[in-house]
Amino acid sequence: MTARPVRVPGPDDLDRAWRAVSRRLAPTPLVPSGLAPGALLKLETFQPTGSFKVRGAIAAADALPAGVPAVTASAGNHGLGMGFAAAQTGADVTVVVSTRASRAKVDRIGGFPVRLVRHGTTYDEAEAHALTLPGRYVSPYNDPAVVAGQGTIGRELDAQAEGPLTVVAPVGGGGLAAGLCLWARGRGDVRIVGVESAASRGVSASVEAGRVVAVPVGDTFADGLPGNLEPGCVTPELIRGAALTAVTDAEIRAALRWLLREHGLVAEGAGAAGVAAVLAGRVEAEGRLIVVVSGRNITIPTYVEALGTGNGD
């Protein structure tokens, strides 16, 4: 794939995203936790689609020029978010999925007023086809409106918690961490910590290299975290000021069990990455610790397997 021209978002994008998102989504809960002294969990699992990605989708749909359709590729949380945004805003949305995408996820996306296209046997093939379709391509992470939409989590935290703060969030393509970094630049008392899968560290490698680089991608059950970045992706530039760390599948599974046992919360693998990093001692908090639990959309068999791999913890 050749690099697309993508603009780095700024404060004005965050302002616009906040206006769009705050009109359509209620603030998600911020709850006390025994994870660390004074720690709080930001529960994006309470979003109507079960994931933070609905924020970026709404912001992207709101930013569409009149009469311009949106096109995206996804068979997961981003596709659900774009479907919800289509229902809320009336945007014309096409979602391209591969023929091997999970039937359950595809059916959920198809329940929204979107045009569903099946193409190719992999996500990469579906995305390549989406890029040929008429309309504005909305990347799950490499898009200024999407990044700004994810940053609206920070705008909610402005009203929910006094600083100084350390905010911990998962990192896959980096849209969430980039949005939080965009928000944090407007404050002088917020530190962002991004948590990757140890099996896929494309963002940290790109930050270190100063450009997007490809890395080996291993297997992980946290399907929201692995993968390389689109050429020319803007998220590493925004994330450069954040601290980055990584967790293993075993640590993520332990975090899933901890969230269920201590809070009665169901989370997907990527959604529990921040909790996993804190439990593993990889986060140094300055001020109050806030951990974003980013999503709950995990299949029952995968969740049951994760719960069953512990040693009574």
Secondary structure, DSSP 8 states (H G I E B T S, - for coil): ----------HHHHHHHHHHHHHH-----EEE-TTSTT-EEEEGGGSTTSBTHHHHHHHHHHTS-TT--EEEE-SSHHHHHHHHHHHHH---EEEEE-TTS-HHHHHHHHTSS-EEEE-SSSHHHHHHHHTTSSSEE--SSS-HHHHHHHTHHHHHHHHH--SSEEEEEE-SSSHHHHHHHHHHTT-SSEEEEEEEETTB-HHHHHHHHTS---------S-TTS-----TT-SHHHHHTTSEEEEE-HHHHHHHHHHHHHHH-----TGGGHHHHHHHTT----SSEEEEEE-B----HHHHHHHHTTSS--
